[in-house]
């Protein structure tokens, strides 16, 4: 056996990192190419990926950065995984330590991490100084199954693929920037940045502007569901938003249903989504759409300043 090595991500690590990321988590939709793209970005959040090498192979990784899009300072994130057969050998402890050093160097004093809602991962986090927080649930849907019948469109509402706004996506950004302020979480996302959104979301290779759907009210975007795909047959509902002054009209349900319909027509087979356990309205919509819970994860939080 060779010693454990922690180092920065290289493009040739993408296949191994994706394999560790997805191990035991079929609900995570991320192609290897996405890890190459993510690590080529220069972000305000100082995002970084570290990999662990054991026995001459990359067996896991952690991606970390400073939380942006908020007026709250000093909050960071770190999430990762190690292949099951290489766990309990210190790889993820070393990855997490590297992430903590990196983030502390950029002013992070509070670290947030999502952990599989299982006894082993929860005990691992608790033993390293993390405190338990909120829960999120994943839903899965076989797109071969029939979809619900579409409700009638309210007066003045049109459903269009997001690519309709390709020349100027700013009106779509405004929907997400308004809605994300109410997203359940410990940090209020009250400082969304358009350029950052363009680079990290709209121009993300996995983002599908043909399957993402906008509900326009009298021509103005009012609700939006963003979709990522793996380039094969898997669909990820990345974010669904409705401007606060247009809520109560069923627009979120309409855009999500239309997006799933388009995904079926495009030949995708497996759809996945995730929601905070306290987000009852969106959980109800996803249940109506036919999603069934397939996994859960829990937020853990650690102070880095003692």
HELIX and SHEET records of a PDB file:
HELIX    1   1 UNK A   11  UNK A   13  5                                   3    
HELIX    2   2 UNK A   14  UNK A   22  1                                   9    
HELIX    3   3 UNK A   32  UNK A   40  1                                   9    
HELIX    4   4 UNK A   84  UNK A   86  5                                   3    
HELIX    5   5 UNK A   91  UNK A  104  1                                  14    
HELIX    6   6 UNK A  119  UNK A  127  1                                   9    
HELIX    7   7 UNK A  162  UNK A  165  5                                   4    
HELIX    8   8 UNK A  170  UNK A  179  1                                  10    
HELIX    9   9 UNK A  180  UNK A  182  5                                   3    
HELIX   10  10 UNK A  194  UNK A  197  1                                   4    
HELIX   11  11 UNK A  198  UNK A  202  3                                   5    
HELIX   12  12 UNK A  244  UNK A  246  5                                   3    
HELIX   13  13 UNK A  251  UNK A  265  1                                  15    
HELIX   14  14 UNK A  280  UNK A  289  1                                  10    
SHEET    1   A12 UNK A   5  UNK A   8  0                                        
SHEET    2   A12 UNK A  48  UNK A  54 -1                                        
SHEET    3   A12 UNK A  57  UNK A  66 -1                                        
SHEET    4   A12 UNK A  75  UNK A  82 -1                                        
SHEET    5   A12 UNK A 110  UNK A 116  1                                        
SHEET    6   A12 UNK A 292  UNK A 303 -1                                        
SHEET    7   A12 UNK A 131  UNK A 142 -1                                        
SHEET    8   A12 UNK A 270  UNK A 276 -1                                        
SHEET    9   A12 UNK A 234  UNK A 242  1                                        
SHEET   10   A12 UNK A 220  UNK A 229 -1                                        
SHEET   11   A12 UNK A 213  UNK A 217 -1                                        
SHEET   12   A12 UNK A 157  UNK A 161 -1                                        
END                                                                             
